[in-house]
Amino acid sequence: MSPEKFLTKTKYFKSEDEILLESGKVLKNIEIAYETYGNLNKNKDNAILVCHALTADAHAAGYHSLNDKKPGWWDAMIGPNKALDTNKYFVISSNVLGGCKGTTGPCSINPDTKTPYGHDFPVITIEDMVKVQKKLVDFFGIKKLIVIGGSMGGMQAIEWSIKHPDIVKTTIVIASTARLSAQAIAFNAVARNAIIQDKYFNGGNYYNSCNTPDYGLAIARMIGHITYLCEEAMHSKFGRDFKSAPSFDFGVDFQVESYLEYQGRIFVDRFDANSYLYITKALDYYDPITKFGTLENAFRQSDSRFLIISFDSDWLFTSNQSKEMVNALIKAGRDVSYVELKSPCGHDAFLIEYENQTKIIKNFLKKDCPKIDAA
Amino acid sequence: MSPEKFLTKTKYFKSEDEILLESGKVLKNIEIAYETYGNLNKNKDNAILVCHALTADAHAAGYHSLNDKKPGWWDAMIGPNKALDTNKYFVISSNVLGGCKGTTGPCSINPDTKTPYGHDFPVITIEDMVKVQKKLVDFFGIKKLIVIGGSMGGMQAIEWSIKHPDIVKTTIVIASTARLSAQAIAFNAVARNAIIQDKYFNGGNYYNSCNTPDYGLAIARMIGHITYLCEEAMHSKFGRDFKSAPSFDFGVDFQVESYLEYQGRIFVDRFDANSYLYITKALDYYDPITKFGTLENAFRQSDSRFLIISFDSDWLFTSNQSKEMVNALIKAGRDVSYVELKSPCGHDAFLIEYENQTKIIKNFLKKDCPKIDAA
């Protein structure tokens, strides 16, 4: 076993509390899938909460078994001496509300009916995701929290900083935005349409069927992938290369088509179409600017230092959107560092450009390094 | 009747010739839907061929009836004293091969089977579209031709200039490119997937069915519309405005969703899903750079003056792609004028920004104004 192949396990926390959602509806018996890495100190002030993007899960680091080929989705960032250094920090990663990776979502059993929720699951928001995460953080008795996230994870980090200034003293927002652009909403809307129009969607009640809305979900994922890569990345990765020769039919001709089809195909094995609907809706709805009048006012609620990282080739969550946050934070009198990283990888860069992110995050976290308990 | 409401009519030309397609297959009994505006002079050297984009038709100018609310799709550009001045020029507009607006395409009757072609229709290319247009141009005995087109129409114009240097002496390429980017191919691939996976697609044989693949075609159109507008245009047009209040369900929430759904819905009434497949495939395949080794070599085949117009906010067919053409034309020793117009309208600008296009095109055409016959 490689010294770096540390084993981790997804655990489950069940909250007895009812959660009042932004929609006005109530959820109960919520289960939260989570993993932790490193140790919580006596002061309970060395915790980092990692918030994930649209389709990830609680398994952010390490391996579930020695046979696993791939580690958790942000393993390059979490571990001893890594950006989120588990020699110093207690790192928590949990699956979001509405997901399909262990935390309560539309594929979970509705306690009232003993069958999967399907579309009886209430529409949830980023705020609701944070409410659920707060239950887990409280369970550990955490006094001080660093929150970090990329893409949708960044939105959760923003919400944490606004909603819980008493414990969130450090916030790191990567490749994210305070609210989606009209274009990003448009892409999500088309993706949802593809799922809802799938012949096997059946109003979201497909869990007991042999057929699931895989085609629609695959199309949604393909649309997503186009937005995650920038045109430069697509060009250098695929160009106009043919898989073989022009087929003169409607099969897969170009490498870029082959890539997208593959991404769509493998995605349906690991993700639930209803979760895709619910989570993209949460993305669309999040808007602290409208809620607080201005982004400046939103950030005035916080009592946190901020690190904002964007990638120059990210056209989904652009550097300009990050700069808007930086300007609002400055106006709100908050301590903010901002770095725009050069990368050819588009929005995906936060899952690829580990070296620069590590340097920047390590340096940023130095300032308020918690006390580590003696061994 | 307004003096500007001139009546036009779509006519049909039937070619007896067999057309050898790029795929190696042969098409026969091709019918071409076309309209003409203005008069052909005795020298037959005052003709302009207008080439249309993905979903347009032969009806480019005027009204088919006094009751029509809308004129042809480029009416603002075609008519007396307009950019394409019908007092001077004989303007021809025809529906492309593979279309569904009168020219032979997958919804036409296959003369061999007496039923609609469906997917027995061969895959066609931009080159094939031009071969068919050439039959029409020859029918009029045209000696000298100006070719103009926006978007896919620009590709046809490029192909005309390369293939028929004997008659094409002036070429105007607007919001176009010599070949699609990997990203544009990717969007087309996802659009085709949405159509092919529609529950009513039935392998393309749906013409005798009560149900047609409308959902898939609508999704394809929605994807298209996102790419036609730039993010700035979407932002200023819709922002994050709600239709009413958040629905907390999966209906239409935002104005931008409402716009896209509407565009998808009305599109299926006027377009055939198979044509969408065939024409996007033709777009993907067109690549004179690969065919001739370099774009410079491709343009060396031509004997035409060129006007290239791009729009700064067009992210589908970018200004950089236009500049590549300009550079290649200069290297090839061709006379080229290039204008990048500022517009907030994205790719759609060629169908919106008439004033500036008119000025530039009128000025460009002055140089080789044909002799008009005495009345």
Interface residues (C-beta under 8 A of the other chain):
Chain A: S23 K25 H119 P122 V123 R179 L180 S181 A182 Q183 I185 A186 F187 A189 V190 R192 N193 A194 I196 Q197 D198 K199 Y215 G216 A218 I219 M222 I223 H225 I226 L229 E231 M234 H235 K237 F238 G239 R240 P246 F248 D249 F250 V252 D253 F254 V256 E257 L260 E261 G264 L277 K281 D284 Y285 D287 T290 W315
Chain B: S23 K25 H119 P122 V123 R179 L180 S181 A182 Q183 I185 A186 F187 A189 V190 R192 N193 A194 I196 Q197 D198 K199 Y215 G216 A218 I219 M222 I223 H225 I226 L229 E231 M234 H235 K237 F238 G239 R240 P246 F248 D249 F250 V252 D253 F254 V256 E257 L260 E261 G264 L277 K281 D284 Y285 D287 T290 W315
